[in-house]
């Protein structure tokens, strides 16, 4: 069971089987008399058992499917100049990130800070970083537009670009490690190489809690998700082949979640996206307030992706995209269900 189609179909089938088992158990508890509130509750339960079935199937398969070997080779001396490291910033300057970028620049990496900031203090901090700064006249296309602007100016000078966010922490040597995979002939059809991302800010109990499942997520990414051709770009802490990006016309500026939208276009053009065993770090929300704001932003971005065509994608990739929508719609469904009694009482 090694082809993406076979493993992906097994993933889809197992999800359906678990759902049917849960469905049979739920039907035993359906009351004989149905009221509007009961129907709403049943629909909500049905909605959530889809997610439970997917999580159970993913866990079962994820623990069984072994990591997909990704070939690598040592990069010839001097080849690192063919890859640039860019960091996108928009009023969210992090001194630690700028210090991290300076270490990469000192090691010979071509580093660019793509600054979309409008806050004078943020712009001043970036200007004082000592790094090469790239700015544009407008903020059209948000992050995707910012990256495309850099590609239009500097893209022909490089074969690859590593992308960092304002809160990324990339270990020194990250670009070289990623190039070892990108430069292997067997990976010539890989457009995006994703790293294993872990939180660097574990100084609060809330942030530390989010790191508990990180090793399991890494295993799933290297194994089940890689083997089903279902890897979706995280949009940062990765390495992108510029020839592939040019093949799809650059980053998709129509979507805030330009990473997943662009990945879909790449996969449909026959390119691959894989996760490689190279570690990196990012900042996670330190408290519930930050977490809720991030989830609200992700939910909006995910709903935008519902207009994407999934033609030509593997079964595993289509399943992941569908479940992203289901997971982000969960809080909305709960809110709608909780508001049902109130709306009924107002109407009466």
N, C-alpha and C positions, 0 to 999 in steps of 0.2 A: 504494500500500500504506500507507494512512493510518489506517484504522480499528483500534481496539484488538484487535478479533477477528481481523482479517486478519494483522496483524503478530504477534500472540500465537501464532496457528496456525503461522505461518512459523517462529517461534522453536521451537515444539514439534516441528515436522516436521524442521527442520535438526538438532536434538538427536538425534532418532531416527535420522536418516540417518547422522550421524557415529558413533553407537553401533553401527549395523549394520556399518559399514566396519571399525571396531575389532573387532567381534565376529568377522567373517570372518577377520581376521588372527590373532586369538587361537586360533580353532578349529584352525588349521594346526599349532599347537604342542601340542595335547592328546595325551598319550601313549595308546597302545593299551590298556595295563593301568592300571586306576584303583584306587588305594588310598584309604582314608579320608583320609589326609593330602593326597593329590592332589586329591580332590574338594573338600576344605576350601579348598585353595589356589585352585582354579578359581573357586569361589563368591566368594572374596575379590576375585579379579581382575575378575570380572563386576561386582561391586559398585562397584569403583573406576572402571571404564571408563564407567559411567553418569555419574560426576562429571566425568571428562575430556571426555566428549561434550558435556555441558552447558556447561562452561567454554569449549570450542572454539567452540560455536555462539554463545554469548553474546558472545565476543570478535569473531567475524566479523560478526555483525549489529550489535553495539554500535559498531563503527567505521564502519559504513555508514549506519545510521539517524541522521538529523539531529536535533538538539535540538528538542523541541516548543515552539513559541512560547507563552509564558504572558503574556496581556495584563496591563498594569498602568496605573495612573493616579496622579497626585499626590494625596496625602491633604489634605483641607481642614484648615486650621489649627484646632486644638482637638479634632480627631477622635481624637488619640492617647489621650485619657483613656478611650476605650472599650475599650482593650486593657490587660490587666495582665500583668506578668511575675512568674512564681512560680518558686522554686528549691526543689527537694526535697532535704532533708539528713537523714541518719540516721547519726550518729557519724562522718561522713566530712567534717568541716569543712575547707575550703580557704580560707585567708586571701585568696588571690588572687581567688577567686570572689566572696567577700564584697566585696572592693574593687571588682571589676567591677560588681557589683549596685549599689553606692553611686553609681557614675558614672551608671548608668541612672536612678536615683532623682533625682539632681541635675538630670538633663535633663527631668524632669517625668513620668517613667513611674511608674505605681503598682506598686511592687515588694513582694512578700511572700516571706518565707522560711518554708517549711513544714517545721518541725523535728520529726522523729520520734526525735531522739537520746535515749539514756538515759544516756550518759556525762556526768557533771557538768561535766567540762572542755569538752566539745563544746557543751553547753547554755549554758555561761557565755560561750564565744566568740561564739555566735550572738546571745545577749542583748546583748553589748557592741558589736554591729555597727552599731547605730543604725538598723537596718532594721525594718520591721514584721514581727513574728514570729507565726506561727500554729501552735499546738500542739493536740493532742487527747489524750483520756484513754487510748486504746488504740492499738495499731499494726495493727488489723484491716485486712486487704486490702493491707498493705504499701504500695508506692508508689501503686497505684491507689486504695486507701482514703484515703491522704493527700491526693491530688488531689481525690477526690470530696468529702472533708470541706471543702476550701476552696471548691469549687463550691457546696456547700449553703449556705455562709455568704455568699459574695461574688459568686457566679456571676450573679445577676440585675443586678449593677451594671455588667457588662461584656458586650461582644459577642464578644470574643476573649481567649484566654489564651496567652501565650508560655511555654513550659516549659523550664527549665534544670535540669541536674543539678548535683551538688556540684562537679564538675570542669569545668563549661562556662565558656567565655569568649565572650561575645557582644559584637560591636563596638557602640559607641555609635551609635544610629540604627537598630539591628537591628529593633526593633519597628515603626518607621515604614516601613522598607523592606518588611517583610513585609505591612504593611497596604496598601501600594500595590498589591499583588497581590490581597489579600483583598477590597478594596473595589471592585474592578472588576466590573461587572455580569456579565461573561462567566464569572466565577469564583464565582458565587453558589452553585453546587452543590459547591464544594470544601470539604471538612471540615478537612483538615490540609494545611498548607503546610510542606514540609520544606526545610531549608537544606543547603548544601554544607559538610559538616563536615570539617575538617582537624585534625591534632594540633598542639597548641601546645607540647608538651614534646619538642623534638627535640634535646635536649642529650646523649643517649646514642646510641651506634651502633644499639642494638636498637630504640629508639623511632624514630630517623630512618629505619631500614629500612622500617618500617611505613607511612611516608608516601610511599614510592616510587610506589605504584600509585594514590594518591589522585586525581590528575588524570584518570586513565582511569575510575575509579569515578564521578567526577563527570559525565564525558561520558555514561557508560552511564545514569546516573540521569536526566539531563536529556533524553536521547534515547530509547533502547530501552525503558527501564523506564517512563518517562512515557507513551510512545506505546502501550504495551500495557496500560495501566491496572493496572500491577503494582507501583506504589509502595507500600511499607509504611512506616509511621511508625517513626522511630528512637526515639521516646519523649522526645526532648529536642532543644533547639536548633531548635524549630519553633513554628508558630503554629496554634492550633486554634480553629475556629468553635464557640462554645459552644452555639448552636442545634442544630448537628449532634450534638454530644456528648449533649445532652439528649434528642435523638431516639432514641438507642440506650441510654438509661438510665445514661449516665456511663461511666467507665472500668471495664472488666471486672475485678473483684476476684478472680475464680476462678483467674487465671493470673499468674505472676510476670512473664511477658512481656506485660504489659497493653497495651503499645503495638501489637504485631502483632494480638493478639486483638481489641482495640477497632477497629483498622483494618478487619479482616475484617467485623465487624458493620456498620461504616459503609458499606463497599463493597456489602454485601448489601442495604442500605437505599437504595441509589442515589446515595450521596454519592461524591465523588472525593477522591483523595489525590495531590498532585503535589509534585515537587521544583522549587524556583525558584532562579534564580542569585543567591542571597544567601549570603555566606560567613560561617561561624562556626567555632569551635574547641572541642576537647575534649582531655582527657588520654588518652594511650594507655599501655599497660604499658611500663615502663622496662626490664624485664628478663624473662627466661624464666619466672621464678617467678610474677610478676604475670600474665604472659600465660596460663600454664596455669590459674591460679585463675579468671581471667576466662572462659576457654574452658569450664572445667568448669561454671561457673554458667550460661553461655549454653546449653550442651548440655542441662542439666536443664530450663531454661525452654523450649527448643525442643521437647523430647520431650513436655512438657505440652501443647503446641499440637496434637499429633496427634489429639486428640479434637474439634478444631474442624471443623465442617461447611464444605465449600468450595462449596456450592451457590450459584449465581449469580455466582461470581467469573469474571473473564476467564481465558482459557487461560494467558496470561503470568503472572498472579498465582498461579494454582493450581500452575504449574510452579515458580515461585520458592519457594513454601511447601514443596513436596515436596522440592526440592533443599536447602532449609535443613535438613530432617530428615536427608537423605542425608549432607550435609557434617558435621553434628554426630555422626552415627553412625559416621563413618569411624574415629576413634580407638578406639571400642569394638570395631569389627570387627577392627582390627589387633591389639588386645589379646587378643581371643578366638582369633584365628588363631595368635598367638605362644604362647598357653597350650595349644594343642592337643597338641603333642608331649609336654609335661609331664604333661597329664592322661592321655594314652595310656600313658605309662611308669608312672604311679602305678597305673593299673588293672591293668597287666600284672604 
